[in-house]
Amino acid sequence: MLFKKISLPVLLIIVLLSISGCKIGQNYQRPDFKTGNSYRFSEQNESVSFADTSWMYLFTDTVLQGMIRRGLQNNFDLKIAYERVNQARASFRQARADLYPSLGVSGTYAFNHQQTAAKDRIKYHDLYATANLTWELDIWGKLRRAKESEKAGMMTQEAYRQGIRISLIAGIATAYFNLLEYEDELQITQYNVELRKKSLELVSYKLIAGTVSGLVVAQAEAELAQVKTQVPVLEKLVANQENALRLILGELPGSISTGDSIINQMNDNIIPRAGIPSQLLIRRPDIIAAEQQLVAANAQVGVARGKMLPTLGITADFGYSQLGAGLIGSAIGNLVAPIFNMGKLRANLSRSQSIKEEMLLTYQKAIYNGLSEVSNGIFSVEKQKAVIEESIKLTTAAQTAFNLSDQLFNAGYASFLDVLDAQRTLYQAQVNQTQEYNNQLQSIVNLYLALGGGWK
């Protein structure tokens, strides 16, 4: 390493240059990745996006709204994310502080009471106080690049926090809808248990009357037992889902009182428009985080280049000595430059450039992944509408088939197996319908999340 003292005039000139000089390395510019003018499967090309809708307006169930509010206050992952943002902010302030001088003070008080050979006594005391200033001048912009990198790191953590927030909103809604589905399935199953009890009671009377055989009664008993086995299974699902939802909310395990039915959870006035793809770049937290990582990597290339250049530092001392000349002071400028380090600094630069290329690819991948998820979400929402329509038709037809089979059996024109088949079809159709309603809600929530919705 080369060490050299420089004169005060030259030092002042370099100070001015370090304050107003350019930063080494390239300034960040957002890559121009082609995102297209519209999403695949999207029939409209408007800037209005479904993601701009507030979750309070999207979800109409007041119970769900209250859960989301509690989750945003109590969720452990979100609290952890807040602390990580605070840590990143502190790191940024630390990097920013490196641009400015560091000042320290020290003081010494000495007292001496000494007896000479002539038996005289000498007393003296001294007060010595100094202030020390050290400052690395950022003549190449290395420290400013480091500050830029830390700021990008802070923005990355903020994006992660926002990502956790919108994922939390979607997660609470998803868990709540699952709970509603399980409760509906439990009610449907209990209804079908009562239905089969009536069938068993009916065939038992017919057995006494001699119009049916014992086989029919056995079939009715088996069908009743089979449906009854589903009750504890669904009760377990409900309890587990309640506990899972409580955990997301940051609460102890316990029961949950639900609100509206599963078919009245969304605001019908909201049309899930996707908007335009370029909006994802400034809305989706994972894409924002990937870009900020690229910004940080770009700045680190400048830091690596700066380490290959001379470093200028200033050391100044100002003080006061009671026994000495009173006020004292000194100032030294140090210029340190790397000469030979076996290619260590070049290797560090090469590594920083490779990391930048990796972050560039990661950013592009995040954009393409976002576009893919939105396209899948649009297609899923659209196709789920058709599934719901067919599911309603199926349940209606199954109910009609059961009513007719029951009437024909009572009139002696159909076998009990026809009734059992109709019961099973109706039961499965009812369960499938509530599942498809849940799937519809999930597809809308997934599209909302894919678009970066939930930030309002």
Buried (B, 14 or more C-beta within 10 A) or exposed (E): EEEEEBEEEEBEEBBEBBEEBEBBBEEBEEEEEEBEEBBBBBEEEEEEBBBBBEBEEBBBBEEBBEBBEBBBEEBEBBEEBBEBBEEBBEBBEEBBEBBEEEEEEEEEEEEEEEEEEEEEEEEEEEEBBBBBBBBBBBBBBBBBBBBBBBBBBBBBBBBBBBBBBBBBBBBBBBBBBBBBBBBBBBEBBBEBBEBBBEBBEBBBEBBEEEEBEEEBBEBBBEBBEEBBEBBEEBBEBBBEBBBBBBBBBBBEEEEBEBBBEBBEBBEEEBEBBBBBBBBBBEBBBBBBBBBBBBBBBBBBBBBBBBBBBBBBEBEBBBBBBEEEEEEBEEEEBBBEEBEEEEEEBEEBBEEBBEBBEEBBEBBBEBBEBBBEBBBBBBBBBBEBEEBBEEBBEBBEEBBEBBEBBBEBBEEEEBBBEBBBBBBBBBBBBBBBBBBBBBBBBBBBBBBBBBBBBBBE
